[in-house]
Amino acid sequence: MSDSEKATEAPEKKAPKPRAKKTEATANAASAKGYAIIETGGKQYRVSVGDRISVERLAAEESDEITIDRVLLLGGDGDVKVGTPVVNGATVTAKIDDHFRGEKIHVFKYKPKKRYRRKIGHRQALTHLTITGINA
């Protein structure tokens, strides 16, 4: 075959790959790979399965399993669900590792020329959580 004959032939088109249907198992696997933005204690955290985070003290015992319903966003694998303000039916499960107190913060109040000085310390009560699951 000469070069001119190769140029005139149409290139072969590949058949598109059939897409797999999403089953419940693949949907759960996709959410396990993804991430969620949750709200607890007035703060927002971006979490994935296996993450360990520190949050405001929760009223539960150590080694308890808790469910967080305030899921603001679910993401991962190009699919993002944004809540208004929360995603309906979405939950994040976590295991409480331990309760502890954070680092000491010094608060110093001062008014010049008035002999007013106050030094106050504060240690916040916190909880370590390990994220065990993200459920859509």
C-alpha positions as CSV (number, residue, x, y, z in Angstrom):
1,M,0.0,0.0,0.0
2,S,1.4,3.4,-0.9
3,D,1.3,6.5,1.2
4,S,-1.5,8.1,-1.0
5,E,-3.7,5.1,-0.5
6,K,-3.2,5.2,3.3
7,A,-4.2,8.9,3.4
8,T,-7.4,8.3,1.5
9,E,-8.7,5.5,3.8
10,A,-10.9,6.5,6.7
11,P,-9.5,5.7,10.1
12,E,-11.2,2.9,11.9
13,K,-13.6,4.1,14.6
14,K,-13.6,2.3,17.9
15,A,-17.0,1.2,19.3
16,P,-17.8,3.1,22.5
17,K,-17.4,1.1,25.7
18,P,-20.7,0.1,27.3
19,R,-21.2,1.9,30.6
20,A,-21.9,-0.1,33.7
21,K,-25.1,0.6,35.5
22,K,-24.8,2.0,39.0
23,T,-26.0,-0.5,41.5
24,E,-26.3,0.1,45.2
25,A,-22.9,-1.5,45.8
26,T,-21.1,0.7,43.3
27,A,-22.9,3.8,44.7
28,N,-21.7,2.9,48.2
29,A,-18.2,2.3,46.9
30,A,-18.3,5.6,45.1
31,S,-19.3,7.4,48.3
32,A,-16.6,5.7,50.2
33,K,-14.0,7.1,47.8
34,G,-15.6,10.6,48.0
35,Y,-15.7,13.2,50.7
36,A,-18.3,15.1,52.6
37,I,-18.5,18.5,54.3
38,I,-20.2,18.2,57.7
39,E,-21.1,20.7,60.4
40,T,-20.8,20.1,64.1
41,G,-20.2,22.4,66.9
42,G,-20.7,25.4,64.7
43,K,-17.8,24.6,62.5
44,Q,-17.5,22.8,59.1
45,Y,-15.1,20.0,58.3
46,R,-14.2,18.2,55.0
47,V,-14.0,14.5,55.8
48,S,-13.4,11.2,54.0
49,V,-13.6,7.7,55.3
50,G,-10.7,7.0,57.6
51,D,-10.0,10.6,58.6
52,R,-9.4,11.5,62.2
53,I,-10.7,15.0,63.2
54,S,-10.9,17.0,66.4
55,V,-14.4,18.6,67.0
56,E,-16.1,20.4,69.9
57,R,-16.8,18.1,72.8
58,L,-19.7,15.7,72.0
59,A,-22.0,14.3,74.7
60,A,-21.3,10.6,74.1
61,E,-19.0,8.0,75.6
62,E,-15.7,6.9,74.2
63,S,-15.8,4.1,71.6
64,D,-19.5,5.0,70.8
65,E,-20.7,5.1,67.2
66,I,-22.4,8.4,66.3
67,T,-24.3,9.6,63.3
68,I,-23.9,13.2,62.0
69,D,-27.0,14.4,60.0
70,R,-25.7,17.9,59.1
71,V,-24.1,17.0,55.8
72,L,-23.7,20.1,53.7
73,L,-22.1,18.6,50.6
74,L,-21.2,15.2,49.2
75,G,-18.5,15.0,46.5
76,G,-16.1,12.7,44.8
77,D,-15.8,11.0,41.4
78,G,-17.0,14.1,39.6
79,D,-20.5,13.9,41.2
80,V,-21.3,16.7,43.7
81,K,-24.5,17.0,45.7
82,V,-24.9,20.4,47.4
83,G,-27.5,20.7,50.2
84,T,-29.9,23.6,50.7
85,P,-28.7,23.8,53.5
86,V,-28.3,20.0,54.1
87,V,-28.3,17.0,51.7
88,N,-31.5,15.1,52.3
89,G,-30.9,11.6,53.6
90,A,-27.1,11.9,53.8
91,T,-25.4,10.9,57.0
92,V,-21.8,10.5,58.2
93,T,-21.0,7.8,60.8
94,A,-18.0,8.2,63.1
95,K,-16.5,6.5,66.1
96,I,-15.5,8.5,69.2
97,D,-11.9,7.8,70.0
98,D,-11.3,10.0,73.1
99,H,-12.2,13.3,74.8
100,F,-9.4,15.7,75.5
101,R,-8.6,19.4,76.1
102,G,-7.0,21.6,73.5
103,E,-3.9,23.8,73.8
104,K,-4.1,26.7,76.2
105,I,-5.0,30.1,74.7
106,H,-4.0,33.2,76.6
107,V,-6.4,36.2,76.4
108,F,-5.0,39.5,77.4
109,K,-7.2,42.6,77.9
110,Y,-5.5,46.0,78.1
111,K,-6.7,49.6,78.2
112,P,-3.9,52.1,77.9
113,K,-3.4,54.9,80.5
114,K,-6.1,53.3,82.8
115,R,-4.2,50.6,84.7
116,Y,-6.6,48.0,83.4
117,R,-5.0,44.6,82.5
118,R,-6.6,41.2,82.6
119,K,-4.9,37.9,81.7
120,I,-7.2,34.9,81.2
121,G,-6.4,31.4,80.0
122,H,-8.7,29.0,78.2
123,R,-8.6,25.3,77.2
124,Q,-11.4,24.1,74.9
125,A,-12.9,20.7,75.5
126,L,-12.6,18.6,72.3
127,T,-13.4,15.1,71.0
128,H,-11.4,13.0,68.5
129,L,-13.5,11.3,65.8
130,T,-12.6,8.7,63.2
131,I,-14.9,8.7,60.2
132,T,-16.2,5.2,59.5
133,G,-18.7,5.8,56.7
134,I,-20.4,8.3,54.4
135,N,-23.9,7.4,53.4
136,A,-25.8,9.1,50.6
